[in-house]
Amino acid sequence: MGESALIEFVDQADAAFTGYRKAVKDTGVTEGYIGAVKNLSINELPRIGTEIQSEIEVVNEIVGFTIIIGKVSFESRLIAECEMRILQASGS
């Protein structure tokens, strides 16, 4: 698994969380786009087929952007971390 796959993994974790939250509020699910990735730290790359875990923390939601801290772990070891700004499509 490459570096870009870890970034996408964090983004998909946020998409699942955002989609769930919107479904609960019955506000309709919309698309989101990665606007920026900051402070990316990759300590190791997992092998293909390895089970990894994600954790996201919503830091702020402002003017159509969601700012999160995303972490990826393998066997309780932090293997990647970044801040991500995700633009929510209009209507969100």
N, C-alpha and C positions, 0 to 999 in steps of 0.2 A: 504494500500500500504506500503510495507516495504522499508528498506534502500536501498537494492540492486536494487529495481525497480526505485528509484530516480536516481541512478547512470546510469542505463540503459536508462532512459528517457533523460538524458543529452547526452549520447552517441548517441542515435537515432536522437536528434536534430542536432548534429554535422554531422551525416551521411547524413541527409537530405540536410543540407547546402553544404557539400562537393559534394554530388551527383548532386545537382543543378549547382554548379559552374563548375563541369567537363562537364556536359551536355551542358552548355552555350559555353564552350570552345571547345566542341566536341572532348574531349580527352579520352572518355570512362570511365565508372564508374567501380571502383575496390573495393575490400573489405578492411575494416579497422579493427583493433583489439585494444582493450584497453591495453595499455602498463603499465600505472600507474595511480593511483588516489592519489592526494596529497591534504592536507589541507581540507579534507571533513568536512563540518559543516552542521548538520541537526538540524534545530530549531523545526520542528514539522513534523509529518507524516500526509499526507492527507488521508481522508477516501476514500474508494473505491467508484468510481462514481463521484468524485470531479473533476472539470475542473481545471487543472493546466497549467501554461505557462512556457516556457523555453526561456532562452536567452544565447547565446554563444558569446564569444569574442575570436577571433583567436589571440593569443599572439605571436606565432612564428611558422614557418614552416622550418624545417631543417632536412636534412639527412633522409628523409622518415617518419619523425614524424611531427605531428601537435600538438601543445600545445595550449590548450584552457582553458578559465575560463568559467565554466557553472553555471548558476543560475536557480533555480526553484522557481516560485512564485505562490501564491494562494491569490486571492482578494487583490492584491497589496502588500502582505507581502512576504518577502523573507523567504522561508522555507528550502532551501538547497543551498549549494554552494560548488564548488570544482575546483581544477585544474586537468586537465586530459591530458595525453599524449597518442596520438592515432597513432599507427603504420599503415601506408598505405602499402597495399600489393604491391609487385613488379609490375612494369608496370604502377604505378600511378604517 
